[in-house]
Amino acid sequence: MAQLRAFLALARHLHFRDAAAALRMSQPALSGSVAALEEALGTRLVERTTRRVLLTPAGERVAKRAEMVLDELERLVDEVRATRGPLAGPLRLGVIPTVGPYLLPAVLPRLARDFPQAELSVREQQTEHVVADLAAGRIDAAILALPVPASGVREVPLYEEEFLLAVPAALTGLPSPVPREILGELDVILLNEGHCLRDQALDLCRQVGARAAAATYATSLATLVQLVCGGLGVTLLPQTAVPVENRRGDSLAVHRFTAPAPSRRIGLAFRETSPRAEEFQELARCIREAVAEAHPEVRVEG
C-alpha cells in the first residue's frame, strides 16, 4: 500500500522532490518505495531523465489502476472500522488557523467523551492545504469556512458567526453598533495571504469602498490583535475568537456591526466518496453541541 501511494504521488507530480513533499517523506524513501514496486512487478514504471520523470507504458497502466486499488482499500478499511463503533480507529481532522484555537478547546473534550474509540489527530493548516490534504486522503474530514473551494467534497454546516470590529481602545467616539461604511475611514489590517479570513475581510472592504493597509499583515489572529492594540489599525474578529483575543486589558475595544452584520459559515467537509458519511454526521452533531454550549452567541446550524 505504501509503495502504491509513493508511486501514485510520483505519477501525479512527475518530480521526486514534489512527490516526496506531498507525502511528507524523504526523497530517498520515496525512490526506494518506487524501486521496490518495480522489482515486485518485474518491470520499470518510470523513466528518470536529468530534468523530470516520465512514466513508461507500464507505469501509465499501473498509475490508473493504483488509484482505483487505493480507493477501494480505503473503503474496505473504513467499512471494517465502522463495525467497531462510530468514529472508531484513526480520525484525521484538518482545521484552519482562524477556527482551531477557539473551537478545539470546547470540541476535543466532548469528542473524547462521546467517541472514546476514536484515535484523533489534528492538523492545522490554511484552507488551500487543508483542501489539498482532504482530496489526497491525508485527512478524513476538515473544519473550515464554507463554501469549500473544491469539487467532490460534501459540506455539513456547523454554525454561523458574525465578524466584530476590533479597534485600539484609544479610538473613541465610534457609534455602537458601527456601520460597515466606517471601514472606509479606518486603516484595516489583515492576515497574510492564504487565510480565508483575509479574503472575507477584503470582500467586505470592497463592498464599502474601504482599502486595507498595504504594509501591515500578520500570520495569526493573536498577532493581528497585538498590532491593533499597538495602534497600527483596526481588524475584523470572528465571534468565537473574541473571548480569547479580547483579553488585552484596556488596550482593545470590540464593536458589533449594524444589521445585517458581516459573517461567515463554518462547516465540516469530507469526500463525497467516503463511506464514513454517517459517522461524520455524528461528528458534526457533536461539534454543534460543543459550540452551542461554549459559544451561545453564535448561530448553530442543522
Secondary structure as GFF3:
##gff-version 3
##sequence-region A 1 302
A	DSSP	alpha_helix	2	13	.	.	.	ID=ss1
A	DSSP	alpha_helix	16	23	.	.	.	ID=ss2
A	DSSP	alpha_helix	27	41	.	.	.	ID=ss3
A	DSSP	beta_strand	46	48	.	.	.	ID=ss4
A	DSSP	beta_strand	53	55	.	.	.	ID=ss5
A	DSSP	alpha_helix	57	82	.	.	.	ID=ss6
A	DSSP	beta_strand	89	95	.	.	.	ID=ss7
A	DSSP	alpha_helix	100	114	.	.	.	ID=ss8
A	DSSP	beta_strand	118	124	.	.	.	ID=ss9
A	DSSP	alpha_helix	127	136	.	.	.	ID=ss10
A	DSSP	beta_strand	141	146	.	.	.	ID=ss11
A	DSSP	beta_strand	153	168	.	.	.	ID=ss12
A	DSSP	three_ten_helix	180	185	.	.	.	ID=ss13
A	DSSP	beta_strand	188	191	.	.	.	ID=ss14
A	DSSP	alpha_helix	196	208	.	.	.	ID=ss15
A	DSSP	beta_strand	212	218	.	.	.	ID=ss16
A	DSSP	alpha_helix	221	229	.	.	.	ID=ss17
A	DSSP	beta_strand	235	238	.	.	.	ID=ss18
A	DSSP	three_ten_helix	239	241	.	.	.	ID=ss19
A	DSSP	alpha_helix	242	245	.	.	.	ID=ss20
A	DSSP	beta_strand	252	255	.	.	.	ID=ss21
A	DSSP	beta_strand	263	271	.	.	.	ID=ss22
A	DSSP	alpha_helix	277	294	.	.	.	ID=ss23
A	DSSP	beta_strand	299	300	.	.	.	ID=ss24
###
